[in-house]
């Protein structure tokens, strides 16, 4: 499993870094855990995951997001 702390980034950079890390984890078929700031960027990330049918678990209070690799 891969872990990425994205709390140092502000919107929109947090979303960009999220997509880059997700792409990398997806290519290696690994689960990935993100530490995120709460706010608009986290909402954008969750909408992206829903739109693209990712399986994920988001603990909004702690800002922890676990994303499973897509099975294509």
mmCIF file of the N, C-alpha and C atoms, coordinates in Angstrom:
data_MODEL
# 
_entry.id   MODEL 
# 
loop_
_atom_site.group_PDB 
_atom_site.id 
_atom_site.type_symbol 
_atom_site.label_atom_id 
_atom_site.label_alt_id 
_atom_site.label_comp_id 
_atom_site.label_asym_id 
_atom_site.label_entity_id 
_atom_site.label_seq_id 
_atom_site.pdbx_PDB_ins_code 
_atom_site.Cartn_x 
_atom_site.Cartn_y 
_atom_site.Cartn_z 
_atom_site.occupancy 
_atom_site.B_iso_or_equiv 
_atom_site.pdbx_formal_charge 
_atom_site.auth_seq_id 
_atom_site.auth_comp_id 
_atom_site.auth_asym_id 
_atom_site.auth_atom_id 
_atom_site.pdbx_PDB_model_num 
ATOM 1   N N  . UNK A 1 1  ? 0.844   -1.181 0.000   1.00 0.00 ? 1  UNK A N  1 
ATOM 2   C CA . UNK A 1 1  ? 0.000   0.000  0.000   1.00 0.00 ? 1  UNK A CA 1 
ATOM 3   C C  . UNK A 1 1  ? 0.887   1.241  0.000   1.00 0.00 ? 1  UNK A C  1 
ATOM 4   N N  . UNK A 1 2  ? 0.451   2.229  -0.745  1.00 0.00 ? 2  UNK A N  1 
ATOM 5   C CA . UNK A 1 2  ? 1.153   3.500  -0.883  1.00 0.00 ? 2  UNK A CA 1 
ATOM 6   C C  . UNK A 1 2  ? 0.466   4.523  0.022   1.00 0.00 ? 2  UNK A C  1 
ATOM 7   N N  . UNK A 1 3  ? 1.240   5.409  0.623   1.00 0.00 ? 3  UNK A N  1 
ATOM 8   C CA . UNK A 1 3  ? 0.671   6.486  1.432   1.00 0.00 ? 3  UNK A CA 1 
ATOM 9   C C  . UNK A 1 3  ? 1.198   7.816  0.932   1.00 0.00 ? 3  UNK A C  1 
ATOM 10  N N  . UNK A 1 4  ? 0.280   8.795  0.813   1.00 0.00 ? 4  UNK A N  1 
ATOM 11  C CA . UNK A 1 4  ? 0.671   10.140 0.365   1.00 0.00 ? 4  UNK A CA 1 
ATOM 12  C C  . UNK A 1 4  ? 0.035   11.180 1.269   1.00 0.00 ? 4  UNK A C  1 
ATOM 13  N N  . UNK A 1 5  ? 0.858   12.067 1.800   1.00 0.00 ? 5  UNK A N  1 
ATOM 14  C CA . UNK A 1 5  ? 0.375   13.170 2.615   1.00 0.00 ? 5  UNK A CA 1 
ATOM 15  C C  . UNK A 1 5  ? 0.289   14.402 1.718   1.00 0.00 ? 5  UNK A C  1 
ATOM 16  N N  . UNK A 1 6  ? -0.928  14.868 1.474   1.00 0.00 ? 6  UNK A N  1 
ATOM 17  C CA . UNK A 1 6  ? -1.139  16.006 0.588   1.00 0.00 ? 6  UNK A CA 1 
ATOM 18  C C  . UNK A 1 6  ? -1.573  17.257 1.352   1.00 0.00 ? 6  UNK A C  1 
ATOM 19  N N  . UNK A 1 7  ? -1.425  17.233 2.673   1.00 0.00 ? 7  UNK A N  1 
ATOM 20  C CA . UNK A 1 7  ? -1.883  18.362 3.489   1.00 0.00 ? 7  UNK A CA 1 
ATOM 21  C C  . UNK A 1 7  ? -1.095  19.642 3.241   1.00 0.00 ? 7  UNK A C  1 
ATOM 22  N N  . UNK A 1 8  ? 0.122   19.522 2.745   1.00 0.00 ? 8  UNK A N  1 
ATOM 23  C CA . UNK A 1 8  ? 0.928   20.720 2.502   1.00 0.00 ? 8  UNK A CA 1 
ATOM 24  C C  . UNK A 1 8  ? 0.457   21.507 1.282   1.00 0.00 ? 8  UNK A C  1 
ATOM 25  N N  . UNK A 1 9  ? -0.361  20.883 0.442   1.00 0.00 ? 9  UNK A N  1 
ATOM 26  C CA . UNK A 1 9  ? -0.821  21.523 -0.787  1.00 0.00 ? 9  UNK A CA 1 
ATOM 27  C C  . UNK A 1 9  ? -2.182  22.177 -0.594  1.00 0.00 ? 9  UNK A C  1 
ATOM 28  N N  . UNK A 1 10 ? -2.375  23.288 -1.240  1.00 0.00 ? 10 UNK A N  1 
ATOM 29  C CA . UNK A 1 10 ? -3.662  23.983 -1.244  1.00 0.00 ? 10 UNK A CA 1 
ATOM 30  C C  . UNK A 1 10 ? -4.341  23.721 -2.589  1.00 0.00 ? 10 UNK A C  1 
ATOM 31  N N  . UNK A 1 11 ? -5.641  23.953 -2.627  1.00 0.00 ? 11 UNK A N  1 
ATOM 32  C CA . UNK A 1 11 ? -6.414  23.807 -3.852  1.00 0.00 ? 11 UNK A CA 1 
ATOM 33  C C  . UNK A 1 11 ? -5.919  24.825 -4.886  1.00 0.00 ? 11 UNK A C  1 
ATOM 34  N N  . UNK A 1 12 ? -5.713  24.495 -6.121  1.00 0.00 ? 12 UNK A N  1 
ATOM 35  C CA . UNK A 1 12 ? -5.992  23.239 -6.796  1.00 0.00 ? 12 UNK A CA 1 
ATOM 36  C C  . UNK A 1 12 ? -4.809  22.267 -6.809  1.00 0.00 ? 12 UNK A C  1 
ATOM 37  N N  . UNK A 1 13 ? -3.685  22.649 -6.254  1.00 0.00 ? 13 UNK A N  1 
ATOM 38  C CA . UNK A 1 13 ? -2.495  21.794 -6.299  1.00 0.00 ? 13 UNK A CA 1 
ATOM 39  C C  . UNK A 1 13 ? -2.722  20.459 -5.584  1.00 0.00 ? 13 UNK A C  1 
ATOM 40  N N  . UNK A 1 14 ? -3.535  20.447 -4.523  1.00 0.00 ? 14 UNK A N  1 
ATOM 41  C CA . UNK A 1 14 ? -3.810  19.191 -3.826  1.00 0.00 ? 14 UNK A CA 1 
ATOM 42  C C  . UNK A 1 14 ? -4.508  18.207 -4.770  1.00 0.00 ? 14 UNK A C  1 
ATOM 43  N N  . UNK A 1 15 ? -5.433  18.698 -5.572  1.00 0.00 ? 15 UNK A N  1 
ATOM 44  C CA . UNK A 1 15 ? -6.140  17.833 -6.522  1.00 0.00 ? 15 UNK A CA 1 
ATOM 45  C C  . UNK A 1 15 ? -5.190  17.310 -7.592  1.00 0.00 ? 15 UNK A C  1 
ATOM 46  N N  . UNK A 1 16 ? -4.317  18.163 -8.077  1.00 0.00 ? 16 UNK A N  1 
ATOM 47  C CA . UNK A 1 16 ? -3.340  17.753 -9.103  1.00 0.00 ? 16 UNK A CA 1 
ATOM 48  C C  . UNK A 1 16 ? -2.416  16.671 -8.541  1.00 0.00 ? 16 UNK A C  1 
ATOM 49  N N  . UNK A 1 17 ? -1.905  16.873 -7.342  1.00 0.00 ? 17 UNK A N  1 
ATOM 50  C CA . UNK A 1 17 ? -1.015  15.890 -6.714  1.00 0.00 ? 17 UNK A CA 1 
ATOM 51  C C  . UNK A 1 17 ? -1.760  14.583 -6.437  1.00 0.00 ? 17 UNK A C  1 
ATOM 52  N N  . UNK A 1 18 ? -3.017  14.688 -6.062  1.00 0.00 ? 18 UNK A N  1 
ATOM 53  C CA . UNK A 1 18 ? -3.854  13.506 -5.847  1.00 0.00 ? 18 UNK A CA 1 
ATOM 54  C C  . UNK A 1 18 ? -3.935  12.675 -7.125  1.00 0.00 ? 18 UNK A C  1 
ATOM 55  N N  . UNK A 1 19 ? -4.247  13.332 -8.246  1.00 0.00 ? 19 UNK A N  1 
ATOM 56  C CA . UNK A 1 19 ? -4.399  12.602 -9.506  1.00 0.00 ? 19 UNK A CA 1 
ATOM 57  C C  . UNK A 1 19 ? -3.085  11.958 -9.948  1.00 0.00 ? 19 UNK A C  1 
ATOM 58  N N  . UNK A 1 20 ? -1.969  12.639 -9.741  1.00 0.00 ? 20 UNK A N  1 
ATOM 59  C CA . UNK A 1 20 ? -0.669  12.056 -10.102 1.00 0.00 ? 20 UNK A CA 1 
ATOM 60  C C  . UNK A 1 20 ? -0.365  10.816 -9.259  1.00 0.00 ? 20 UNK A C  1 
ATOM 61  N N  . UNK A 1 21 ? -0.588  10.905 -7.960  1.00 0.00 ? 21 UNK A N  1 
ATOM 62  C CA . UNK A 1 21 ? -0.330  9.767  -7.074  1.00 0.00 ? 21 UNK A CA 1 
ATOM 63  C C  . UNK A 1 21 ? -1.295  8.620  -7.359  1.00 0.00 ? 21 UNK A C  1 
ATOM 64  N N  . UNK A 1 22 ? -2.549  8.947  -7.637  1.00 0.00 ? 22 UNK A N  1 
ATOM 65  C CA . UNK A 1 22 ? -3.531  7.914  -7.956  1.00 0.00 ? 22 UNK A CA 1 
ATOM 66  C C  . UNK A 1 22 ? -3.149  7.186  -9.233  1.00 0.00 ? 22 UNK A C  1 
ATOM 67  N N  . UNK A 1 23 ? -2.706  7.914  -10.235 1.00 0.00 ? 23 UNK A N  1 
ATOM 68  C CA . UNK A 1 23 ? -2.278  7.296  -11.493 1.00 0.00 ? 23 UNK A CA 1 
ATOM 69  C C  . UNK A 1 23 ? -1.108  6.336  -11.253 1.00 0.00 ? 23 UNK A C  1 
ATOM 70  N N  . UNK A 1 24 ? -0.160  6.761  -10.449 1.00 0.00 ? 24 UNK A N  1 
ATOM 71  C CA . UNK A 1 24 ? 0.993   5.921  -10.144 1.00 0.00 ? 24 UNK A CA 1 
ATOM 72  C C  . UNK A 1 24 ? 0.576   4.650  -9.392  1.00 0.00 ? 24 UNK A C  1 
ATOM 73  N N  . UNK A 1 25 ? -0.278  4.796  -8.398  1.00 0.00 ? 25 UNK A N  1 
ATOM 74  C CA . UNK A 1 25 ? -0.747  3.639  -7.633  1.00 0.00 ? 25 UNK A CA 1 
ATOM 75  C C  . UNK A 1 25 ? -1.576  2.716  -8.516  1.00 0.00 ? 25 UNK A C  1 
ATOM 76  N N  . UNK A 1 26 ? -2.379  3.298  -9.390  1.00 0.00 ? 26 UNK A N  1 
ATOM 77  C CA . UNK A 1 26 ? -3.219  2.501  -10.278 1.00 0.00 ? 26 UNK A CA 1 
ATOM 78  C C  . UNK A 1 26 ? -2.366  1.676  -11.243 1.00 0.00 ? 26 UNK A C  1 
ATOM 79  N N  . UNK A 1 27 ? -1.294  2.270  -11.754 1.00 0.00 ? 27 UNK A N  1 
ATOM 80  C CA . UNK A 1 27 ? -0.441  1.536  -12.701 1.00 0.00 ? 27 UNK A CA 1 
ATOM 81  C C  . UNK A 1 27 ? 0.263   0.361  -12.028 1.00 0.00 ? 27 UNK A C  1 
ATOM 82  N N  . UNK A 1 28 ? 0.507   0.457  -10.724 1.00 0.00 ? 28 UNK A N  1 
ATOM 83  C CA . UNK A 1 28 ? 1.137   -0.650 -10.005 1.00 0.00 ? 28 UNK A CA 1 
ATOM 84  C C  . UNK A 1 28 ? 0.106   -1.495 -9.248  1.00 0.00 ? 28 UNK A C  1 
ATOM 85  N N  . UNK A 1 29 ? -1.187  -1.202 -9.466  1.00 0.00 ? 29 UNK A N  1 
ATOM 86  C CA . UNK A 1 29 ? -2.299  -1.957 -8.875  1.00 0.00 ? 29 UNK A CA 1 
ATOM 87  C C  . UNK A 1 29 ? -2.223  -2.004 -7.349  1.00 0.00 ? 29 UNK A C  1 
ATOM 88  N N  . UNK A 1 30 ? -1.903  -0.875 -6.731  1.00 0.00 ? 30 UNK A N  1 
ATOM 89  C CA . UNK A 1 30 ? -1.784  -0.797 -5.273  1.00 0.00 ? 30 UNK A CA 1 
ATOM 90  C C  . UNK A 1 30 ? -2.893  0.061  -4.678  1.00 0.00 ? 30 UNK A C  1 
ATOM 91  N N  . UNK A 1 31 ? -3.247  -0.256 -3.439  1.00 0.00 ? 31 UNK A N  1 
ATOM 92  C CA . UNK A 1 31 ? -4.140  0.613  -2.677  1.00 0.00 ? 31 UNK A CA 1 
ATOM 93  C C  . UNK A 1 31 ? -3.328  1.840  -2.293  1.00 0.00 ? 31 UNK A C  1 
ATOM 94  N N  . UNK A 1 32 ? -4.013  2.961  -2.114  1.00 0.00 ? 32 UNK A N  1 
ATOM 95  C CA . UNK A 1 32 ? -3.315  4.181  -1.734  1.00 0.00 ? 32 UNK A CA 1 
ATOM 96  C C  . UNK A 1 32 ? -4.127  4.916  -0.672  1.00 0.00 ? 32 UNK A C  1 
ATOM 97  N N  . UNK A 1 33 ? -3.418  5.407  0.332   1.00 0.00 ? 33 UNK A N  1 
ATOM 98  C CA . UNK A 1 33 ? -4.036  6.196  1.389   1.00 0.00 ? 33 UNK A CA 1 
ATOM 99  C C  . UNK A 1 33 ? -3.534  7.622  1.281   1.00 0.00 ? 33 UNK A C  1 
ATOM 100 N N  . UNK A 1 34 ? -4.468  8.549  1.290   1.00 0.00 ? 34 UNK A N  1 
ATOM 101 C CA . UNK A 1 34 ? -4.144  9.970  1.219   1.00 0.00 ? 34 UNK A CA 1 
ATOM 102 C C  . UNK A 1 34 ? -4.496  10.650 2.535   1.00 0.00 ? 34 UNK A C  1 
ATOM 103 N N  . UNK A 1 35 ? -3.663  11.585 2.941   1.00 0.00 ? 35 UNK A N  1 
ATOM 104 C CA . UNK A 1 35 ? -3.998  12.512 4.020   1.00 0.00 ? 35 UNK A CA 1 
ATOM 105 C C  . UNK A 1 35 ? -4.316  13.832 3.336   1.00 0.00 ? 35 UNK A C  1 
ATOM 106 N N  . UNK A 1 36 ? -5.539  14.322 3.566   1.00 0.00 ? 36 UNK A N  1 
ATOM 107 C CA . UNK A 1 36 ? -6.016  15.500 2.842   1.00 0.00 ? 36 UNK A CA 1 
ATOM 108 C C  . UNK A 1 36 ? -6.438  16.616 3.789   1.00 0.00 ? 36 UNK A C  1 
ATOM 109 N N  . UNK A 1 37 ? -6.396  17.834 3.276   1.00 0.00 ? 37 UNK A N  1 
ATOM 110 C CA . UNK A 1 37 ? -7.027  18.964 3.944   1.00 0.00 ? 37 UNK A CA 1 
ATOM 111 C C  . UNK A 1 37 ? -8.520  18.863 3.701   1.00 0.00 ? 37 UNK A C  1 
ATOM 112 N N  . UNK A 1 38 ? -9.292  19.262 4.683   1.00 0.00 ? 38 UNK A N  1 
ATOM 113 C CA . UNK A 1 38 ? -10.731 19.318 4.450   1.00 0.00 ? 38 UNK A CA 1 
ATOM 114 C C  . UNK A 1 38 ? -11.038 20.573 3.651   1.00 0.00 ? 38 UNK A C  1 
ATOM 115 N N  . UNK A 1 39 ? -12.104 20.540 2.888   1.00 0.00 ? 39 UNK A N  1 
ATOM 116 C CA . UNK A 1 39 ? -12.478 21.712 2.116   1.00 0.00 ? 39 UNK A CA 1 
ATOM 117 C C  . UNK A 1 39 ? -12.840 21.365 0.697   1.00 0.00 ? 39 UNK A C  1 
ATOM 118 N N  . UNK A 1 40 ? -12.803 22.386 -0.144  1.00 0.00 ? 40 UNK A N  1 
ATOM 119 C CA . UNK A 1 40 ? -13.255 22.245 -1.532  1.00 0.00 ? 40 UNK A CA 1 
ATOM 120 C C  . UNK A 1 40 ? -12.450 21.200 -2.302  1.00 0.00 ? 40 UNK A C  1 
ATOM 121 N N  . UNK A 1 41 ? -11.149 21.164 -2.097  1.00 0.00 ? 41 UNK A N  1 
ATOM 122 C CA . UNK A 1 41 ? -10.320 20.197 -2.815  1.00 0.00 ? 41 UNK A CA 1 
ATOM 123 C C  . UNK A 1 41 ? -10.725 18.767 -2.468  1.00 0.00 ? 41 UNK A C  1 
ATOM 124 N N  . UNK A 1 42 ? -11.001 18.493 -1.191  1.00 0.00 ? 42 UNK A N  1 
ATOM 125 C CA . UNK A 1 42 ? -11.439 17.157 -0.779  1.00 0.00 ? 42 UNK A CA 1 
ATOM 126 C C  . UNK A 1 42 ? -12.779 16.819 -1.426  1.00 0.00 ? 42 UNK A C  1 
ATOM 127 N N  . UNK A 1 43 ? -13.663 17.793 -1.542  1.00 0.00 ? 43 UNK A N  1 
ATOM 128 C CA . UNK A 1 43 ? -14.947 17.575 -2.213  1.00 0.00 ? 43 UNK A CA 1 
ATOM 129 C C  . UNK A 1 43 ? -14.743 17.256 -3.688  1.00 0.00 ? 43 UNK A C  1 
ATOM 130 N N  . UNK A 1 44 ? -13.822 17.973 -4.336  1.00 0.00 ? 44 UNK A N  1 
ATOM 131 C CA . UNK A 1 44 ? -13.515 17.708 -5.747  1.00 0.00 ? 44 UNK A CA 1 
ATOM 132 C C  . UNK A 1 44 ? -12.950 16.305 -5.924  1.00 0.00 ? 44 UNK A C  1 
ATOM 133 N N  . UNK A 1 45 ? -12.091 15.899 -5.012  1.00 0.00 ? 45 UNK A N  1 
ATOM 134 C CA . UNK A 1 45 ? -11.484 14.566 -5.078  1.00 0.00 ? 45 UNK A CA 1 
ATOM 135 C C  . UNK A 1 45 ? -12.570 13.494 -4.930  1.00 0.00 ? 45 UNK A C  1 
ATOM 136 N N  . UNK A 1 46 ? -13.469 13.680 -3.979  1.00 0.00 ? 46 UNK A N  1 
ATOM 137 C CA . UNK A 1 46 ? -14.535 12.696 -3.782  1.00 0.00 ? 46 UNK A CA 1 
ATOM 138 C C  . UNK A 1 46 ? -15.450 12.627 -5.009  1.00 0.00 ? 46 UNK A C  1 
ATOM 139 N N  . UNK A 1 47 ? -15.788 13.752 -5.595  1.00 0.00 ? 47 UNK A N  1 
ATOM 140 C CA . UNK A 1 47 ? -16.606 13.749 -6.826  1.00 0.00 ? 47 UNK A CA 1 
ATOM 141 C C  . UNK A 1 47 ? -15.890 13.012 -7.960  1.00 0.00 ? 47 UNK A C  1 
ATOM 142 N N  . UNK A 1 48 ? -14.580 13.240 -8.085  1.00 0.00 ? 48 UNK A N  1 
ATOM 143 C CA . UNK A 1 48 ? -13.787 12.560 -9.113  1.00 0.00 ? 48 UNK A CA 1 
ATOM 144 C C  . UNK A 1 48 ? -13.846 11.042 -8.918  1.00 0.00 ? 48 UNK A C  1 
ATOM 145 N N  . UNK A 1 49 ? -13.678 10.586 -7.677  1.00 0.00 ? 49 UNK A N  1 
ATOM 146 C CA . UNK A 1 49 ? -13.699 9.147  -7.390  1.00 0.00 ? 49 UNK A CA 1 
ATOM 147 C C  . UNK A 1 49 ? -15.073 8.546  -7.698  1.00 0.00 ? 49 UNK A C  1 
ATOM 148 N N  . UNK A 1 50 ? -16.135 9.246  -7.335  1.00 0.00 ? 50 UNK A N  1 
ATOM 149 C CA . UNK A 1 50 ? -17.489 8.762  -7.610  1.00 0.00 ? 50 UNK A CA 1 
ATOM 150 C C  . UNK A 1 50 ? -17.742 8.692  -9.113  1.00 0.00 ? 50 UNK A C  1 
ATOM 151 N N  . UNK A 1 51 ? -17.358 9.747  -9.814  1.00 0.00 ? 51 UNK A N  1 
ATOM 152 C CA . UNK A 1 51 ? -17.593 9.807  -11.264 1.00 0.00 ? 51 UNK A CA 1 
ATOM 153 C C  . UNK A 1 51 ? -16.857 8.694  -11.999 1.00 0.00 ? 51 UNK A C  1 
ATOM 154 N N  . UNK A 1 52 ? -15.684 8.318  -11.493 1.00 0.00 ? 52 UNK A N  1 
ATOM 155 C CA . UNK A 1 52 ? -14.866 7.312  -12.163 1.00 0.00 ? 52 UNK A CA 1 
ATOM 156 C C  . UNK A 1 52 ? -14.982 5.923  -11.535 1.00 0.00 ? 52 UNK A C  1 
ATOM 157 N N  . UNK A 1 53 ? -15.994 5.732  -10.691 1.00 0.00 ? 53 UNK A N  1 
ATOM 158 C CA . UNK A 1 53 ? -16.359 4.426  -10.116 1.00 0.00 ? 53 UNK A CA 1 
ATOM 159 C C  . UNK A 1 53 ? -15.243 3.771  -9.307  1.00 0.00 ? 53 UNK A C  1 
ATOM 160 N N  . UNK A 1 54 ? -14.479 4.578  -8.581  1.00 0.00 ? 54 UNK A N  1 
ATOM 161 C CA . UNK A 1 54 ? -13.467 4.028  -7.681  1.00 0.00 ? 54 UNK A CA 1 
ATOM 162 C C  . UNK A 1 54 ? -14.130 3.547  -6.402  1.00 0.00 ? 54 UNK A C  1 
ATOM 163 N N  . UNK A 1 55 ? -13.579 2.509  -5.829  1.00 0.00 ? 55 UNK A N  1 
ATOM 164 C CA . UNK A 1 55 ? -13.991 2.056  -4.512  1.00 0.00 ? 55 UNK A CA 1 
ATOM 165 C C  . UNK A 1 55 ? -13.088 2.766  -3.505  1.00 0.00 ? 55 UNK A C  1 
ATOM 166 N N  . UNK A 1 56 ? -13.693 3.471  -2.563  1.00 0.00 ? 56 UNK A N  1 
ATOM 167 C CA . UNK A 1 56 ? -12.907 4.247  -1.617  1.00 0.00 ? 56 UNK A CA 1 
ATOM 168 C C  . UNK A 1 56 ? -13.619 4.362  -0.282  1.00 0.00 ? 56 UNK A C  1 
ATOM 169 N N  . UNK A 1 57 ? -12.852 4.729  0.735   1.00 0.00 ? 57 UNK A N  1 
ATOM 170 C CA . UNK A 1 57 ? -13.384 4.982  2.065   1.00 0.00 ? 57 UNK A CA 1 
ATOM 171 C C  . UNK A 1 57 ? -12.779 6.302  2.522   1.00 0.00 ? 57 UNK A C  1 
ATOM 172 N N  . UNK A 1 58 ? -13.630 7.273  2.864   1.00 0.00 ? 58 UNK A N  1 
ATOM 173 C CA . UNK A 1 58 ? -13.162 8.610  3.204   1.00 0.00 ? 58 UNK A CA 1 
ATOM 174 C C  . UNK A 1 58 ? -13.610 8.959  4.621   1.00 0.00 ? 58 UNK A C  1 
ATOM 175 N N  . UNK A 1 59 ? -12.644 9.048  5.528   1.00 0.00 ? 59 UNK A N  1 
ATOM 176 C CA . UNK A 1 59 ? -12.896 9.504  6.897   1.00 0.00 ? 59 UNK A CA 1 
ATOM 177 C C  . UNK A 1 59 ? -12.707 11.018 6.882   1.00 0.00 ? 59 UNK A C  1 
ATOM 178 N N  . UNK A 1 60 ? -13.786 11.744 6.708   1.00 0.00 ? 60 UNK A N  1 
ATOM 179 C CA . UNK A 1 60 ? -13.709 13.198 6.531   1.00 0.00 ? 60 UNK A CA 1 
ATOM 180 C C  . UNK A 1 60 ? -13.209 13.907 7.785   1.00 0.00 ? 60 UNK A C  1 
ATOM 181 N N  . UNK A 1 61 ? -13.543 13.410 8.950   1.00 0.00 ? 61 UNK A N  1 
ATOM 182 C CA . UNK A 1 61 ? -13.104 14.071 10.175  1.00 0.00 ? 61 UNK A CA 1 
ATOM 183 C C  . UNK A 1 61 ? -11.582 14.013 10.324  1.00 0.00 ? 61 UNK A C  1 
ATOM 184 N N  . UNK A 1 62 ? -10.976 12.910 9.960   1.00 0.00 ? 62 UNK A N  1 
ATOM 185 C CA . UNK A 1 62 ? -9.524  12.764 10.070  1.00 0.00 ? 62 UNK A CA 1 
ATOM 186 C C  . UNK A 1 62 ? -8.798  13.155 8.793   1.00 0.00 ? 62 UNK A C  1 
ATOM 187 N N  . UNK A 1 63 ? -9.537  13.321 7.691   1.00 0.00 ? 63 UNK A N  1 
ATOM 188 C CA . UNK A 1 63 ? -8.921  13.670 6.422   1.00 0.00 ? 63 UNK A CA 1 
ATOM 189 C C  . UNK A 1 63 ? -8.164  12.522 5.791   1.00 0.00 ? 63 UNK A C  1 
ATOM 190 N N  . UNK A 1 64 ? -8.589  11.284 6.070   1.00 0.00 ? 64 UNK A N  1 
ATOM 191 C CA . UNK A 1 64 ? -7.930  10.101 5.517   1.00 0.00 ? 64 UNK A CA 1 
ATOM 192 C C  . UNK A 1 64 ? -8.807  9.465  4.444   1.00 0.00 ? 64 UNK A C  1 
ATOM 193 N N  . UNK A 1 65 ? -8.196  9.201  3.320   1.00 0.00 ? 65 UNK A N  1 
ATOM 194 C CA . UNK A 1 65 ? -8.894  8.643  2.165   1.00 0.00 ? 65 UNK A CA 1 
ATOM 195 C C  . UNK A 1 65 ? -8.145  7.407  1.685   1.00 0.00 ? 65 UNK A C  1 
ATOM 196 N N  . UNK A 1 66 ? -8.836  6.270  1.657   1.00 0.00 ? 66 UNK A N  1 
ATOM 197 C CA . UNK A 1 66 ? -8.273  5.020  1.153   1.00 0.00 ? 66 UNK A CA 1 
ATOM 198 C C  . UNK A 1 66 ? -8.927  4.715  -0.172  1.00 0.00 ? 66 UNK A C  1 
ATOM 199 N N  . UNK A 1 67 ? -8.109  4.521  -1.219  1.00 0.00 ? 67 UNK A N  1 
ATOM 200 C CA . UNK A 1 67 ? -8.631  4.238  -2.558  1.00 0.00 ? 67 UNK A CA 1 
ATOM 201 C C  . UNK A 1 67 ? -8.111  2.888  -3.027  1.00 0.00 ? 67 UNK A C  1 
ATOM 202 N N  . UNK A 1 68 ? -9.042  2.058  -3.471  1.00 0.00 ? 68 UNK A N  1 
ATOM 203 C CA . UNK A 1 68 ? -8.696  0.743  -4.027  1.00 0.00 ? 68 UNK A CA 1 
ATOM 204 C C  . UNK A 1 68 ? -8.375  0.897  -5.505  1.00 0.00 ? 68 UNK A C  1 
ATOM 205 N N  . UNK A 1 69 ? -7.476  0.058  -6.035  1.00 0.00 ? 69 UNK A N  1 
ATOM 206 C CA . UNK A 1 69 ? -7.190  0.132  -7.470  1.00 0.00 ? 69 UNK A CA 1 
ATOM 207 C C  . UNK A 1 69 ? -8.404  -0.314 -8.293  1.00 0.00 ? 69 UNK A C  1 
ATOM 208 N N  . UNK A 1 70 ? -8.555  0.281  -9.451  1.00 0.00 ? 70 UNK A N  1 
ATOM 209 C CA . UNK A 1 70 ? -9.622  -0.134 -10.370 1.00 0.00 ? 70 UNK A CA 1 
ATOM 210 C C  . UNK A 1 70 ? -9.269  -1.483 -10.965 1.00 0.00 ? 70 UNK A C  1 
ATOM 211 N N  . UNK A 1 71 ? -10.273 -2.295 -11.163 1.00 0.00 ? 71 UNK A N  1 
ATOM 212 C CA . UNK A 1 71 ? -10.053 -3.589 -11.816 1.00 0.00 ? 71 UNK A CA 1 
ATOM 213 C C  . UNK A 1 71 ? -10.576 -3.480 -13.232 1.00 0.00 ? 71 UNK A C  1 
ATOM 214 N N  . UNK A 1 72 ? -9.638  -3.311 -14.165 1.00 0.00 ? 72 UNK A N  1 
ATOM 215 C CA . UNK A 1 72 ? -10.015 -3.143 -15.565 1.00 0.00 ? 72 UNK A CA 1 
ATOM 216 C C  . UNK A 1 72 ? -9.624  -4.317 -16.391 1.00 0.00 ? 72 UNK A C  1 
# 
